[in-house]
Amino acid sequence: MSTIRMTVQLFIMSIILVYLFRFDNRWINMGWLTFMISFAAFRVVGSSDLNVRRFIRPIFLSLFISNFLAIFYFNFVILRLDNVFTVRYFVIIGGMLLGNALNGNIIGIRNFYKDILRNKERYLFALGNGATVYEATLPYFRNALITALKPTIASMATIGIVSLPGMMTGQILGGSPPQTAIKYQIAIMIAILMSVSLSVTLTIFFTMRSSFNEYGILKEDVFKS
């Protein structure tokens, strides 16, 4: 089923990209990337077994902010483009960053709230000793962020020796010199690390505001029934 979904989605995306490249309008490009972020936000909530109504807005906001910052960093600072909204870089690079941020958020936010639930007595003990919500949840935030970043860091540590990543391979197959392709790959991996780190941090921070009551207790409707 996943193979069928992938094939259908990529076929549809190929048709959409034809028109995006034909018009190459900044507002259309921003609208399409915003739609992709919305879909990713629903995917994060659904895969994490969290309450959709409570989490969809803060997760969308965190993905939106982190991915747009990472895209502007890559397009403006690294590539130094005159038009950072050009579809070739804005949508394509944005989709690459969003895909990695999606996986990181699913791992990070699920582990964060599951760990608090599993260690409920230890968490309440910290609150009872005068810790604030942010102080009591700091160990669980650390674990969630480390777990979310592990796949990206492991991939960065083995690139070039164990694996040849898709972006670099695609550029070399397209005729680019290996040195140029490697520079692009280094830049995109740094942007991916930035996007995942920032999005997971913002997701946890934004969702915490509505996930705990005035006494610092995790609300019962955080997870799906």
DRENSE-397562 format. One record per residue (C-alpha): residue number from 1; residue in three letters; z, x, y. Coordinates in nm, 4 decimals, m for minus. Each point is the difference from the previous one (the first is absolute). Layout:
SITE    k    r         w         u         v
SITE  NUM  ALA         Z         X         Y
...
***
This chain:
SITE    k    r         w         u         v
SITE    1  MET    0.0000    0.0000    0.0000
SITE    2  SER    0.0770    0.2850    0.2400
SITE    3  THR   m0.3400    0.1538   m0.0735
SITE    4  ILE   m0.1730   m0.3300    0.0742
SITE    5  ARG    0.1983   m0.0486    0.3227
SITE    6  MET   m0.0788    0.3545    0.1125
SITE    7  THR   m0.3723   m0.0456   m0.0668
SITE    8  VAL   m0.0206   m0.3348    0.1804
SITE    9  GLN    0.2067    0.1195    0.2985
SITE   10  LEU   m0.2043    0.3191    0.0423
SITE   11  PHE   m0.3253   m0.1955   m0.0246
SITE   12  ILE    0.1178   m0.2403    0.2706
SITE   13  MET    0.1214    0.2933    0.2093
SITE   14  SER   m0.3403    0.1662   m0.0241
SITE   15  ILE   m0.1596   m0.3105    0.1546
SITE   16  ILE    0.2625   m0.0161    0.2760
SITE   17  LEU   m0.0420    0.3699    0.0811
SITE   18  VAL   m0.3734   m0.0500    0.0498
SITE   19  TYR    0.0704   m0.2410    0.2879
SITE   20  LEU    0.2912    0.2050    0.1342
SITE   21  PHE   m0.2259    0.3046    0.0243
SITE   22  ARG   m0.2786   m0.2092    0.1522
SITE   23  PHE    0.2119   m0.1409    0.2834
SITE   24  ASP    0.2591    0.2807    0.0305
SITE   25  ASN    0.2027   m0.1981    0.2532
SITE   26  ARG    0.3537    0.1176    0.0735
SITE   27  TRP    0.1458   m0.3526    0.0028
SITE   28  ILE   m0.1663   m0.0903   m0.3295
SITE   29  ASN    0.1193    0.3272   m0.1519
SITE   30  MET    0.3560   m0.0592    0.1225
SITE   31  GLY   m0.0110   m0.3587   m0.1262
SITE   32  TRP   m0.1156    0.1059   m0.3439
SITE   33  LEU    0.2652    0.2714   m0.0300
SITE   34  THR    0.2651   m0.2517    0.1111
SITE   35  PHE   m0.1198   m0.2342   m0.2760
SITE   36  MET    0.0321    0.2859   m0.2512
SITE   37  ILE    0.3549    0.0680    0.1222
SITE   38  SER    0.0885   m0.3705   m0.0370
SITE   39  PHE   m0.1259   m0.0002   m0.3580
SITE   40  ALA    0.1957    0.3197   m0.0709
SITE   41  ALA    0.3195   m0.1530    0.1431
SITE   42  PHE   m0.0261   m0.2984   m0.2369
SITE   43  ARG   m0.0649    0.2413   m0.2864
SITE   44  VAL    0.3128    0.2022    0.0832
SITE   45  VAL    0.2195   m0.3118    0.0129
SITE   46  GLY   m0.1467   m0.1437   m0.3202
SITE   47  SER    0.0291    0.3221   m0.1994
SITE   48  SER    0.3574    0.0586    0.1184
SITE   49  ASP    0.1281   m0.3462   m0.1055
SITE   50  LEU    0.1238   m0.0649    0.3532
SITE   51  ASN    0.0184   m0.3213    0.2031
SITE   52  VAL   m0.3390   m0.0437    0.1681
SITE   53  ARG    0.1247   m0.1939    0.3039
SITE   54  ARG    0.2733    0.2505    0.0773
SITE   55  PHE   m0.1995    0.3198   m0.0524
SITE   56  ILE   m0.3671   m0.0611    0.0805
SITE   57  ARG    0.0271    0.0425    0.3786
SITE   58  PRO    0.2074    0.3218    0.0116
SITE   59  ILE   m0.2100    0.1592   m0.2759
SITE   60  PHE   m0.3227   m0.0899    0.1786
SITE   61  LEU    0.1381    0.1436    0.3245
SITE   62  SER    0.1082    0.3260   m0.1637
SITE   63  LEU   m0.3368    0.0459   m0.1743
SITE   64  PHE   m0.1853   m0.0816    0.3210
SITE   65  ILE    0.1929    0.2501    0.2133
SITE   66  SER    0.0051    0.2846   m0.2536
SITE   67  ASN   m0.3658   m0.0262   m0.0978
SITE   68  PHE   m0.1320   m0.0293    0.3533
SITE   69  LEU    0.2063    0.3035    0.1057
SITE   70  ALA   m0.1276    0.1998   m0.2986
SITE   71  ILE   m0.3607   m0.1030    0.0673
SITE   72  PHE    0.0204    0.0972    0.3660
SITE   73  TYR    0.1573    0.3321   m0.0987
SITE   74  PHE   m0.2824    0.0740   m0.2423
SITE   75  ASN   m0.2893   m0.1260    0.2144
SITE   76  PHE    0.1183    0.1153    0.3417
SITE   77  VAL    0.2086    0.3135   m0.0659
SITE   78  ILE   m0.1698    0.1418   m0.3113
SITE   79  LEU   m0.3607   m0.1167    0.0324
SITE   80  ARG    0.0070   m0.0294    0.3824
SITE   81  LEU   m0.2360   m0.2963   m0.0019
SITE   82  ASP   m0.1170   m0.1519    0.3274
SITE   83  ASN    0.0176   m0.3448   m0.1587
SITE   84  VAL    0.2918   m0.0246   m0.2439
SITE   85  PHE   m0.1012   m0.3558   m0.0948
SITE   86  THR   m0.3353    0.0893   m0.1558
SITE   87  VAL   m0.0224   m0.1718   m0.3367
SITE   88  ARG   m0.0877    0.3164   m0.1919
SITE   89  TYR    0.3431    0.1434    0.0741
SITE   90  PHE    0.2176   m0.2902    0.1164
SITE   91  VAL   m0.0515   m0.2371   m0.2928
SITE   92  ILE   m0.0699    0.2533   m0.2747
SITE   93  ILE    0.2873    0.2353    0.0848
SITE   94  GLY    0.2225   m0.2992    0.0752
SITE   95  GLY   m0.0639   m0.1426   m0.3452
SITE   96  MET    0.0863    0.3324   m0.1620
SITE   97  LEU    0.3276    0.0275    0.1917
SITE   98  LEU    0.0870   m0.3657   m0.0599
SITE   99  GLY   m0.0474    0.0305   m0.3751
SITE  100  ASN    0.2518    0.2830   m0.0223
SITE  101  ALA    0.2428   m0.1755    0.2368
SITE  102  LEU   m0.0259   m0.3121   m0.2184
SITE  103  ASN    0.1078    0.1868   m0.3133
SITE  104  GLY    0.2796    0.1796    0.1849
SITE  105  ASN    0.1376   m0.3215    0.1460
SITE  106  ILE    0.0019   m0.1807   m0.3336
SITE  107  ILE    0.2049    0.2813   m0.1526
SITE  108  GLY    0.2227    0.0600    0.3022
SITE  109  ILE    0.1065   m0.3484    0.1034
SITE  110  ARG    0.0492   m0.1221   m0.3567
SITE  111  ASN    0.2199    0.2981   m0.0873
SITE  112  PHE    0.1985   m0.0369    0.3224
SITE  113  TYR    0.1114   m0.3588   m0.0568
SITE  114  LYS    0.0266    0.0316   m0.3791
SITE  115  ASP    0.2303    0.3035    0.0401
SITE  116  ILE    0.2270   m0.1887    0.2407
SITE  117  LEU    0.0160   m0.2896   m0.2448
SITE  118  ARG    0.0724    0.2288   m0.2969
SITE  119  ASN    0.2685    0.1893    0.1921
SITE  120  LYS    0.1488   m0.3047    0.1702
SITE  121  GLU    0.3640    0.1011   m0.0519
SITE  122  ARG   m0.0575    0.3505    0.1377
SITE  123  TYR   m0.1857   m0.1449    0.2982
SITE  124  LEU    0.2785   m0.2516    0.0735
SITE  125  PHE    0.2574    0.2790   m0.0380
SITE  126  ALA   m0.1796    0.1971    0.2743
SITE  127  LEU    0.0003   m0.3065    0.2266
SITE  128  GLY    0.3676   m0.0587   m0.0706
SITE  129  ASN    0.0798    0.3541    0.1122
SITE  130  GLY   m0.1539   m0.0623    0.3425
SITE  131  ALA   m0.3613    0.1069   m0.0518
SITE  132  THR   m0.2715   m0.1826    0.1901
SITE  133  VAL   m0.2914   m0.1558   m0.1849
SITE  134  TYR   m0.2216    0.2960    0.0879
SITE  135  GLU    0.2631    0.2507   m0.1141
SITE  136  ALA    0.0635   m0.1839   m0.3265
SITE  137  THR   m0.3715   m0.0308   m0.0799
SITE  138  LEU   m0.0892    0.3607    0.0908
SITE  139  PRO    0.0256    0.1355   m0.3597
SITE  140  TYR   m0.2247   m0.2805   m0.1263
SITE  141  PHE   m0.2474    0.0614    0.2822
SITE  142  ARG   m0.0171    0.3702   m0.0924
SITE  143  ASN   m0.0649   m0.0795   m0.3660
SITE  144  ALA   m0.2650   m0.2599    0.0878
SITE  145  LEU   m0.1854    0.2358    0.2340
SITE  146  ILE    0.0103    0.2904   m0.2468
SITE  147  THR   m0.1257   m0.2219   m0.2819
SITE  148  ALA   m0.2800   m0.1412    0.2172
SITE  149  LEU   m0.1151    0.3471    0.1079
SITE  150  LYS    0.0119    0.1602   m0.3453
SITE  151  PRO   m0.3562   m0.1013   m0.1067
SITE  152  THR   m0.1495    0.1285    0.3277
SITE  153  ILE    0.1978    0.3242   m0.0079
SITE  154  ALA   m0.0855    0.0571   m0.3670
SITE  155  SER   m0.3669   m0.0572    0.0785
SITE  156  MET    0.0139    0.2444    0.2930
SITE  157  ALA    0.1669    0.2642   m0.2173
SITE  158  THR   m0.2756   m0.0079   m0.2651
SITE  159  ILE   m0.3133   m0.0517    0.2118
SITE  160  GLY   m0.2509    0.2782   m0.0534
SITE  161  ILE    0.1538    0.1221   m0.3269
SITE  162  VAL    0.0487   m0.3089   m0.2168
SITE  163  SER   m0.2162   m0.2526    0.1871
SITE  164  LEU   m0.2900   m0.0134    0.2425
SITE  165  PRO    0.0601   m0.3003    0.2308
SITE  166  GLY   m0.2625   m0.2631    0.0670
SITE  167  MET   m0.0559    0.0655    0.3693
SITE  168  MET   m0.0660    0.3721   m0.0462
SITE  169  THR   m0.2156   m0.0594   m0.3082
SITE  170  GLY   m0.2026   m0.2674    0.1790
SITE  171  GLN   m0.0709    0.2267    0.2950
SITE  172  ILE   m0.1061    0.2887   m0.2241
SITE  173  LEU   m0.2295   m0.2312   m0.2000
SITE  174  GLY   m0.1405   m0.1212    0.3319
SITE  175  GLY   m0.0984    0.3545    0.0958
SITE  176  SER    0.2917    0.1147    0.2177
SITE  177  PRO    0.1200    0.3616   m0.0363
SITE  178  PRO    0.3150    0.0313   m0.2176
SITE  179  GLN    0.1949    0.1538    0.2918
SITE  180  THR   m0.0697   m0.3037    0.2198
SITE  181  ALA    0.0857   m0.2428   m0.2796
SITE  182  ILE    0.3292    0.1787   m0.0653
SITE  183  LYS    0.0985   m0.0163    0.3687
SITE  184  TYR   m0.0639   m0.3758    0.0017
SITE  185  GLN    0.2054   m0.0404   m0.3177
SITE  186  ILE    0.2966    0.1899    0.1448
SITE  187  ALA   m0.0110   m0.2151    0.3138
SITE  188  ILE   m0.0220   m0.3285   m0.1901
SITE  189  MET    0.2874    0.0939   m0.2330
SITE  190  ILE    0.2221    0.0734    0.3002
SITE  191  ALA   m0.1029   m0.3349    0.1512
SITE  192  ILE    0.0777   m0.1761   m0.3306
SITE  193  LEU    0.3443    0.1615   m0.0159
SITE  194  MET    0.0639   m0.1071    0.3593
SITE  195  SER   m0.1179   m0.3557   m0.0673
SITE  196  VAL    0.2111   m0.0455   m0.3148
SITE  197  SER    0.3131    0.1551    0.1526
SITE  198  LEU   m0.0214   m0.2034    0.3196
SITE  199  SER   m0.0945   m0.3289   m0.1651
SITE  200  VAL    0.2801    0.0127   m0.2601
SITE  201  THR    0.2552    0.0934    0.2679
SITE  202  LEU   m0.1114   m0.2780    0.2345
SITE  203  THR   m0.0211   m0.2549   m0.2833
SITE  204  ILE    0.3590    0.0593   m0.1057
SITE  205  PHE    0.1238    0.0099    0.3603
SITE  206  PHE   m0.1816   m0.3192    0.1045
SITE  207  THR    0.0967   m0.1993   m0.3109
SITE  208  MET    0.3670    0.0970    0.0182
SITE  209  ARG    0.0493   m0.2043    0.3159
SITE  210  SER   m0.0526   m0.3273   m0.1846
SITE  211  SER    0.1172    0.0980   m0.3489
SITE  212  PHE    0.3742    0.0365    0.0709
SITE  213  ASN    0.2415   m0.2522    0.1466
SITE  214  GLU    0.2466    0.0677    0.2824
SITE  215  TYR    0.2455    0.1573   m0.2475
SITE  216  GLY   m0.2576    0.2421   m0.1391
SITE  217  ILE   m0.0398   m0.1880   m0.3308
SITE  218  LEU   m0.3474   m0.0158   m0.1529
SITE  219  LYS   m0.1288   m0.3573    0.0233
SITE  220  GLU   m0.0606   m0.1889   m0.3228
SITE  221  ASP   m0.3551   m0.1052    0.0874
SITE  222  VAL   m0.1308    0.3567    0.0405
SITE  223  PHE   m0.1649   m0.0127   m0.3438
SITE  224  LYS   m0.2154   m0.2737   m0.1429
SITE  225  SER    0.1828   m0.2754   m0.1857
***
